[in-house]
Amino acid sequence: MSQSGIYDRPDTVADLHILVIGAGLMGHSIAGVFAAAGATVTVHDANTAVLEQVPDRVRRQLVSLGRDQAAAERIRLAAILEDAATDAHLVIEAVPEILELKQKLFAELSVLLPHAVLATNTSVFKIGDVARDAVDPQRVVGAHWWNPPHLVPLVEVIQGESTATDTVDWLLSILAGAGKVPVHVRKDIPGFIGNRIQHAMWREALSLVESGVCDAETVDLVVRNSFGLRMPAMGPIENADYVGLDLAAAVHNYLFPSLNNDDHASPLLTKLIDEGHLGAKTGSGLLTWDANARAEAAQRLEQHLLDATRNTTD
């Protein structure tokens, strides 16, 4: 048993005090998940304007899910880290994806909260890199939520090289108790599971556009109206077994040599970025976005996820 095994950690969400660091897009939603599950929740953000929006944002999130809004009122707000870090059993960091910022924060947290589990919501960084300056890295673990956290069930729990096994097991249990679908990522590799699969697809999609095989709109049309329809019912591993591994291997032997395997971002992306075409936020990128297009896309996505959530809970 590691040293972390001697720490007094509650076994149920209702007995937990959770500190969420970062009140933005991911942080407020994660706070809402735990508050709705009965935990005591504190949210810290040095930006008071963002911090003060948390109760209203969580309230809207709970309304969309048909849950009691009272959970939003139980969330404590703290603009000073030292005031926030009081008796927390679990910290979930949701600050910007800047490695140096996360390393500094985890070094501070490991001293301020010497018994807490310290979880990073990084989507790509190795946990060992985030925990580099922490006093007790066996308590540092990855907890990668998907956006928006209150609607996407999965949380990847990543075990760093120094992360204690009982830290991982405890967090898996807590996340399941909060109604999430946690999975154990057993090796600390960049991007973990979901993002490695997702960005492998993006690399090939961008290559198809760049090489003139099709335009950008056609890529999305193909995915939405072909294998994308099957994904909720059958993942890639089950599908390989389903069609036959002999067929899968034959296809791979013929197809793989022609797939893109660049170890850098697509030159097409670099060109667009250099020209100031950053996507929806600038009005153009791979696609053209008018004034209302991003809001309409966000609403369409949220409704799709809400429908999927209701279908899985009915």
C-alpha positions in Angstrom: 0.0 0.0 0.0 1.4 3.4 -0.9 1.5 6.3 1.5 -1.7 7.6 0.0 -3.4 4.6 1.3 -3.2 5.9 4.8 -5.1 9.1 3.9 -8.6 9.4 5.1 -10.7 9.6 1.9 -14.5 9.4 1.9 -15.9 6.5 -0.1 -19.1 8.4 -1.2 -19.6 11.5 -3.2 -21.9 13.0 -0.6 -19.1 13.0 2.0 -16.6 14.7 -0.3 -15.3 18.2 -0.4 -14.2 19.0 -3.9 -12.2 22.0 -5.1 -12.4 22.9 -8.8 -9.7 25.3 -10.0 -10.8 27.3 -13.0 -14.4 28.6 -13.4 -14.5 28.7 -17.2 -16.0 26.4 -19.8 -15.0 23.1 -18.2 -14.6 24.1 -14.5 -18.1 25.4 -13.9 -19.6 22.3 -15.6 -17.5 19.9 -13.5 -18.5 21.7 -10.4 -22.2 21.3 -11.3 -21.8 17.6 -11.8 -20.4 17.1 -8.3 -22.8 19.6 -6.7 -25.8 17.8 -8.3 -24.4 14.5 -6.9 -24.4 15.9 -3.4 -20.7 16.8 -2.8 -19.5 20.0 -1.1 -18.0 22.0 -3.9 -15.7 25.0 -3.9 -14.7 26.8 -7.2 -11.6 28.9 -7.4 -10.7 31.4 -10.1 -8.6 34.6 -9.7 -10.8 36.2 -12.3 -13.7 37.3 -10.2 -15.9 38.3 -13.2 -15.7 34.7 -14.4 -16.1 33.3 -10.9 -19.3 35.1 -10.2 -20.9 33.6 -13.2 -20.6 30.1 -11.9 -24.0 29.9 -10.0 -26.0 31.1 -13.0 -24.1 28.8 -15.4 -24.6 25.8 -13.2 -28.2 26.7 -12.7 -28.8 26.7 -16.5 -26.9 23.4 -16.8 -29.2 21.8 -14.1 -32.4 23.2 -15.7 -31.3 21.7 -19.1 -31.0 18.3 -17.4 -34.2 18.6 -15.5 -32.5 18.6 -12.1 -32.9 20.5 -8.9 -31.4 24.0 -9.2 -30.7 24.2 -5.5 -27.4 22.4 -6.1 -26.0 25.6 -7.7 -26.6 27.5 -4.5 -24.4 25.1 -2.5 -21.3 25.9 -4.6 -18.8 28.1 -2.6 -16.8 30.6 -4.6 -13.2 31.6 -3.7 -11.0 34.1 -5.5 -7.9 33.4 -3.4 -6.3 29.9 -3.7 -5.3 29.7 0.0 -8.9 30.4 1.0 -10.2 27.8 -1.4 -7.8 25.1 -0.4 -9.4 24.2 2.9 -10.0 20.5 3.8 -10.6 19.4 0.2 -10.4 15.7 -0.5 -10.2 16.0 -4.2 -8.9 18.9 -6.4 -9.8 19.0 -10.1 -7.7 21.5 -12.1 -9.3 23.0 -15.2 -7.0 25.9 -16.0 -5.7 26.8 -19.5 -3.7 24.2 -21.3 -0.3 25.7 -20.5 2.1 23.1 -19.0 4.2 25.6 -17.0 1.0 27.0 -15.4 -0.2 23.6 -14.4 3.2 22.6 -13.0 3.4 25.7 -10.8 -0.2 25.1 -9.6 0.4 21.5 -8.7 3.6 22.3 -6.8 1.5 24.8 -4.7 -1.4 22.4 -4.2 0.8 19.6 -3.1 1.9 21.8 -0.2 -1.4 23.5 0.6 -3.4 20.2 0.6 -0.9 17.5 1.7 -3.5 14.7 1.8 -5.8 15.5 -1.2 -6.0 13.7 -4.5 -4.8 16.2 -7.1 -6.4 15.6 -10.6 -5.6 17.5 -13.8 -8.1 17.9 -16.6 -5.4 18.2 -19.2 -6.4 16.8 -22.5 -2.9 16.0 -23.9 -0.1 16.5 -21.4 1.5 13.5 -19.7 0.6 13.4 -16.0 4.2 12.9 -15.0 5.0 16.2 -16.7 2.2 18.0 -14.9 3.3 16.5 -11.5 7.0 17.2 -12.1 7.3 19.7 -9.2 4.7 18.3 -6.9 5.9 17.2 -3.4 4.0 13.9 -3.5 3.4 12.9 -7.2 1.7 9.6 -6.2 -1.4 11.8 -5.4 -1.4 13.4 -8.8 -3.6 11.8 -11.4 -5.2 12.6 -14.7 -9.0 13.2 -14.9 -9.7 14.1 -18.5 -13.4 15.2 -18.9 -14.9 15.8 -22.3 -16.7 19.0 -23.2 -19.3 19.7 -22.0 -18.6 17.7 -18.8 -22.3 17.6 -17.6 -23.4 16.0 -20.9 -20.5 13.8 -22.0 -20.4 10.7 -19.7 -16.7 9.7 -20.2 -13.8 10.7 -17.9 -10.4 9.3 -18.7 -8.5 8.5 -15.4 -4.8 8.5 -16.3 -2.2 6.8 -14.1 1.2 8.6 -14.2 4.4 6.7 -13.6 4.4 7.9 -10.0 0.6 7.8 -9.4 -0.4 5.3 -6.7 -2.7 2.6 -7.8 -5.0 3.3 -4.8 -5.3 6.9 -5.9 -6.5 5.7 -9.3 -8.9 3.2 -7.9 -10.4 5.7 -5.5 -11.0 8.3 -8.2 -12.6 5.7 -10.5 -15.0 4.8 -7.7 -15.8 8.5 -7.0 -16.5 9.4 -10.6 -18.8 6.4 -11.0 -20.6 7.5 -7.9 -21.1 10.9 -9.5 -22.8 9.3 -12.5 -19.9 9.4 -14.9 -18.3 6.6 -17.0 -14.7 6.5 -15.9 -12.0 4.5 -17.7 -8.5 3.6 -16.5 -5.7 4.7 -18.9 -2.9 2.5 -17.7 0.0 4.2 -19.5 0.9 7.9 -19.3 1.0 8.8 -23.0 0.2 12.2 -24.6 -3.5 12.4 -25.6 -4.5 9.3 -23.7 -7.1 7.3 -25.5 -9.9 9.4 -26.9 -7.8 12.3 -28.3 -5.3 10.0 -29.9 -8.1 8.3 -31.8 -9.9 11.6 -32.6 -6.8 13.4 -33.8 -5.6 10.5 -35.9 -8.9 10.9 -37.8 -8.5 14.7 -38.0 -5.0 14.2 -39.5 -6.4 12.1 -42.3 -9.4 14.3 -42.8 -7.2 17.4 -43.2 -4.9 15.5 -45.6 -7.8 14.6 -47.8 -8.8 18.2 -48.1 -5.2 19.4 -48.6 -4.5 16.9 -51.3 -7.7 17.8 -53.2 -9.5 14.5 -52.8 -12.6 16.4 -51.6 -13.6 19.7 -50.0 -14.0 20.3 -46.3 -17.8 20.1 -46.3 -17.6 16.7 -48.0 -15.5 15.2 -45.2 -18.1 16.1 -42.6 -20.9 14.9 -44.8 -19.2 11.5 -45.2 -18.5 11.0 -41.5 -22.0 12.1 -40.4 -23.7 9.9 -42.9 -21.6 6.7 -42.8 -19.5 5.2 -40.0 -20.4 8.1 -37.7 -24.0 6.8 -37.5 -22.7 3.4 -36.2 -20.4 4.7 -33.5 -22.9 5.0 -30.7 -23.9 1.4 -31.2 -20.5 -0.2 -32.1 -17.0 1.1 -31.4 -14.0 0.4 -33.7 -12.8 -2.7 -31.8 -16.2 -4.4 -31.8 -16.7 -3.4 -35.4 -13.3 -5.0 -36.4 -14.4 -8.3 -34.7 -17.9 -8.0 -36.2 -16.6 -7.7 -39.8 -13.8 -10.3 -39.2 -10.2 -9.7 -38.3 -9.0 -11.3 -41.5 -10.9 -8.8 -43.5 -9.6 -5.9 -41.3 -6.0 -7.0 -41.7 -6.3 -7.3 -45.5 -7.8 -3.8 -45.7 -5.1 -2.4 -43.4 -2.2 -4.0 -45.4 -3.5 -2.4 -48.6 -4.7 0.9 -47.1 -2.2 1.9 -44.4 0.8 2.7 -46.7 -1.3 5.4 -48.4 -2.6 7.1 -45.1 -1.1 10.3 -43.8 1.5 9.8 -41.1 2.9 13.3 -40.6 4.4 14.1 -37.2 3.4 17.8 -37.4 0.3 19.8 -37.9 -1.2 19.9 -41.4 0.4 22.6 -43.7 -3.1 23.5 -44.6 -3.8 24.5 -40.9 -0.5 26.5 -40.8 -1.4 28.4 -43.9 -4.9 29.3 -42.7 -3.6 30.3 -39.3 -0.9 32.5 -40.9 -3.6 34.2 -43.0 -5.8 34.9 -39.8 -8.4 32.3 -40.6 -8.7 30.6 -37.2 -12.2 29.1 -37.6 -15.5 30.1 -36.1 -14.1 32.8 -33.9 -12.7 34.8 -36.9 -15.6 33.9 -39.3 -13.6 31.6 -41.5 -11.3 28.6 -41.3 -11.8 25.4 -43.1 -15.4 26.5 -43.4 -17.1 29.9 -43.6 -19.0 31.0 -40.4 -21.5 33.8 -40.5 -22.5 35.8 -37.4 -25.0 33.2 -36.0 -23.3 30.0 -37.3 -21.3 29.2 -34.2 -24.2 29.8 -31.8 -26.4 27.6 -34.0 -23.7 24.9 -34.1 -23.4 25.0 -30.3 -27.2 24.7 -29.8 -27.3 21.8 -32.3 -24.5 20.0 -30.5 -26.0 20.6 -27.0 -29.4 19.3 -28.2 -27.9 16.2 -29.7 -26.0 15.5 -26.4 -29.1 16.1 -24.3 -31.1 13.7 -26.5 -28.3 11.1 -26.2 -28.2 11.6 -22.4 -31.9 11.1 -22.1 -31.9 8.0 -24.2 -29.2 6.4 -22.1 -31.0 7.2 -18.8 -34.6 6.4 -19.9 
